[in-house]
Amino acid sequence: MNALAVADPGGLIQSVDWTAVAPPLIAALAALAVLLADLFLPDGRKRVLGWASAAGLLLALLSMLPLVRGDARATFCLRTVAGPGACSYVADHFALAFQLIALGGALVAVLLSLHTVDEERLPGGEYWFLLLSSAAGAALLPASRDLATLIIALEVVSLPGFALVALRRDARGAEGALKFFLSSVTATAVMLLGVSFVYAATGSIHLSAIADGLAHVPGQLKPLAEAGAVLTMVGFAFKVAAVPFHFWLPDTYTGAPLPVAGYLSVVGKAAGLAGLALVTSVAFHPYGHTWGLVLAVLAALTMTAGNVGALRQRPDTPHSAVRLLAWSSIGQAGYLLVPLAAAGYQGTPRPLGATVAYALIYGLVNLGAFGAVAVVARTRGTRLDDHRGLFAGHRWAALALAFFLLCLAGLPPGVVGLFGKVVVFRAAVDAGLGWLAVVMAVNVVIALYYYLAWTAKLFVPAGEALPAADRRVPGPLAAALALTAGGAVVLSVAPQLVLQVVGGSLF
């Protein structure tokens, strides 16, 4: 039985579709189970909590299978005399795609974390609970269809993130967590102010009802509604790390444990991107041309700032590899915003397929890149120069990292990265944003320099060979590299597996 009927205050019947809500629900239940188990397990057996977390996320991913085929499933809907009204949770193709990114990315992060928790002596129970809780929020957010649920889900993603960064008990971890916290709280406060303006102007928090309200808002309330729309978008732009809300990101990634930095760069960014896509394409659809222009400008500034920041990283400075990936993720966020801007100009959510496809590709290869950096960090460090001659000591890690960097650059044999950039570029051209396509092309050329420079370092002859003991890679870390590299290879051979979402209907 997939639904449970409960009475609502109006005397009508409200049903909960447990199959539809299973992915975030299972992740949340797994988080609670891990936290409770941590109280009773002896210290010598707490490593099992990591594997239990991986099993919980795998179960959450498997629960999506009944939802893949068929129409969208909605639950927590308003009931009226005329029939079902607006719903707070909708499991459609858009939600399922971002839930795949969130839960799949969290699963890879768990594999990357199994050795980190032991080697850095992080509190295991708290670590796994926080990671699973954040993943549950990231899985809830793309299915949310009212502003209250969106904000709650966004905070469930963010609040554990602060603590995960701060679990590394040193000055860098504290600084990164504090910058992340202060920036996020400020963005949330601004977003809540915007939501209050939107509710005052439209009388609803459901996204579809807001769109109807904005189309018929009285003239005296129009400035209030427009201000509310802009302020609401600020919070989601912060999560995506769009300029000028990006300053927290490099220091936060540097201070966090490497698996946490990889998790935030993929799952945290995907959550913000999903929220931004929902509020713009659904709730603020009547203002599409306005926010389309705003997002186009943000995309151009973000990709340029990210690539210039990555270009400035010196190979001999501490943590330069992590900082380069941080600035690179800002640049990639600019590419992800391009189809959202195109959706505003065209007045249809169709270009969002390009964003979903590129997010899937980016998430896979970026997590793999962080995994390869984690391999090097165990024996050498996190500077770019620490990767010099990696091929001599860690042949497979070097080949995997080179492949991930070529995917991010959009060069063969990373064909899937090239296809991802092509569909984003095409979305801009089809929407008449020729100037944005030119800016993107220039930034892709700029990014080639630092991606290829890093790749070249991997194959420089090493001056001193690593001892055999230092060449061993922990099993879970090797599994994460194999999983991400294998997925990227499959998608490079058969990119239609991802690119078919470009032409599909997401809502």
Secondary structure, DSSP 8 states (H G I E B T S, - for coil): --EEEEE-TTS-EEEEEHHHHHHHHHHHHHHHHHHHHHHHS-GGGTTHHHHHHHHHHHHHHHTTHHHHSSS-EEEEEEEETTEEEEEEEEE-HHHHHHHHHHHHHHHHHHHHHHHHHHHTT--HHHHHHHHHHHHHHHHHGGGB-BHHHHHHHHHHHHHHHHHHHHTS-SHHHHHHHHHHHHHHHHHHHHHHHHHHHHHHHHS--BHHHHHHHHHT--GGGHHHHHHHHHHHHHHHHHHHT-TTS-TTHHHHHHHS-HHHHHHIIIIIHHHHHHHHHHIIIIITGGGHHHHHHHHHHHHHHHHHHHHHHHHT--TTSTTHHHHHHHHHHHHHHHHHHHHHHHHHHHTSSTTHHHHHHHHHHHHHHHHHHHHHHHHHHHHT-SSSGGGTTHHHH-HHHHHHHHHHHHHHHT-TT-HHHHHHHHHHHHHHHHTT-HHHHHHHHHHHHHHHHHHHHHHHHHTS--SS---HHHH---HHHHHHHHHHHHHHHHHHH-THHHHTTTSS---
